[in-house]
């Protein structure tokens, strides 16, 4: 089968992309608005984009042309924290995807603990073994949308928080202790599964 995205509904494009580009890491983004209300939401359009200097990106949709709290907060304060999702945090992460009012915090809703960051205002998730404090350096809204489009946000990592039991010699990460969760399509997620090694020539 072959498809021209110009002739597909946006919902069909979404299903194809999220079903084909898998697994995707989950950026669990904490942010805060100008009034100090903390927000926490998962994004699977997320990844690292560079290490010199270290930058990450995530993308948030404007479904029905409505700006999500995370986008509003980050554009307002220029700061956010990426918290990584592990197997034991999957259920809590799923709770934070539930829509609640803008003056409520997903930390309270999902019974998570906000921990003070070092260099940015938004708190990190204490229960997460990996958090990255970030400062916004660039954002770009994709044009030609059918339903509101998406905005890409790129942040520079200014502070890493890594649980002691994850770190091995040479700054390598112990994957057995880490146990990250990845996003598939629909309600499906994946664990790491079997790992194989191919060395470069």
Buried (B, 14 or more C-beta within 10 A) or exposed (E): EEEEEEEBEBEEBBBBBBEEEBBBBBBBBBBBBEEEBBBBBBBBBBEBEEEEEBBBBBBBBBEEEEBBBBBBBBBEBBBBBBBBBBEEBBEBBBBBEEEBEBEEBBBEBBEBEBBEBEEBBBBBBBBBBBBBBBBBEEBEEEEEEEBBBBBBBBBBBBBEBBBEEBBEEEEEBEEEBBBBBBBBBEEEBEEBEEEEEEEEE
